[in-house]
Amino acid sequence: MFRLGSEIMDRHKGIAFCGLACAVCSKNNECAGCRNEGCEDKEQCKNLQCCKAKNLNGCWECSEFPCTGSELDNLWIRAFARFAREYGEEILLDLLEKNGKDDIAYHYRGQLNGDYDIPETEEGIFDMLLNGKR
C-alpha cells in the first residue's frame, strides 16, 4: 500500500470491471475491490455481471465497448476503461499513483468526486492522467 496525499493506494485491488480505480477508492478500507468480490452492489452491477459472464478482465476487453446503461455512462469511468484498453491496467495504476503523489485527488476528502471529475471530455481526462495537469 502507498499513501498518496490523503489517499492510500492498494494496488492489489486494481481496476474494477467498469474502470473505477478500486486501488485508490476512498472506501478502500471497507471494500476488498470489485474483482475480489468486495463490492456490496455486485449482484446489481451490470459491468461486473457481464464481464464475469464473458470471462473478461474488464469492459475494455469487450468487443461491444463502450456499452450504455451501465457505469460506462459516467464520463471519467468510461475514460479510465478506454485508457486501460489503449495503454493497459498497469500503466493506468502507475499514473494514478504518480498523480496521487503529485496531489491530484481521485476523491476529495469525504467525497466521491475528485480532480478527474473536472475535465469535460475523455481526452481531458487522458491529458490529466498522462501529464498530471489539473
Residue pairs with C-beta under 8 A, 6 or more apart in sequence:
1 8
1 9
1 10
1 11
2 8
2 9
2 11
2 97
2 100
2 101
3 9
4 24
4 97
4 100
4 101
4 106
5 100
5 101
5 103
5 105
6 105
6 109
7 24
7 26
7 28
7 100
7 105
7 106
7 107
8 24
8 28
8 29
9 23
9 24
9 93
9 96
9 97
9 100
10 22
10 23
10 24
10 28
10 33
11 23
11 93
11 97
12 23
12 33
12 36
13 22
13 23
13 25
13 28
13 31
13 32
13 33
13 34
13 35
13 36
13 38
14 22
14 23
14 33
14 35
14 89
14 93
15 21
15 22
15 23
15 58
15 80
15 84
15 89
15 92
15 93
16 22
16 33
16 34
16 35
16 39
16 47
16 48
16 58
16 71
17 34
17 35
17 45
17 47
17 48
17 50
17 51
17 52
17 56
17 57
17 58
17 59
18 34
18 45
18 47
18 48
18 58
18 59
18 70
18 71
18 72
18 77
18 81
19 58
19 59
19 60
19 71
19 72
19 77
19 78
19 79
19 80
19 81
19 82
19 83
19 84
20 34
20 71
20 77
20 80
21 80
21 92
21 93
21 96
21 106
22 28
22 31
22 33
22 34
22 35
22 38
23 33
23 93
23 96
24 96
24 100
24 106
24 107
25 31
25 106
25 107
26 106
26 107
26 110
26 111
26 112
31 38
31 39
31 40
32 38
33 39
34 42
34 45
34 48
35 57
39 45
39 48
42 48
42 49
43 49
45 71
46 69
46 70
46 71
47 59
47 70
47 71
47 72
50 56
50 59
50 62
50 67
50 70
51 57
51 58
51 59
51 61
51 62
54 62
56 62
57 89
58 81
58 84
58 89
59 65
59 66
59 67
59 70
59 72
59 81
60 81
60 82
60 84
60 85
61 85
65 72
65 81
65 82
65 85
66 72
66 78
66 81
66 82
71 77
72 78
72 81
75 120
75 121
75 122
75 125
76 116
76 117
76 119
76 125
78 122
79 116
79 122
79 125
79 126
80 92
80 116
80 125
82 122
83 92
83 125
83 126
83 129
84 92
92 129
95 129
95 130
96 106
96 129
98 132
99 128
99 129
99 132
100 106
102 132
104 114
104 115
104 116
104 128
104 132
104 134
105 114
105 115
106 114
106 115
106 116
107 113
107 114
108 114
115 128
115 134
116 125
116 128
116 129
118 124
118 128
118 134
119 125
119 127
119 128
127 133
128 134
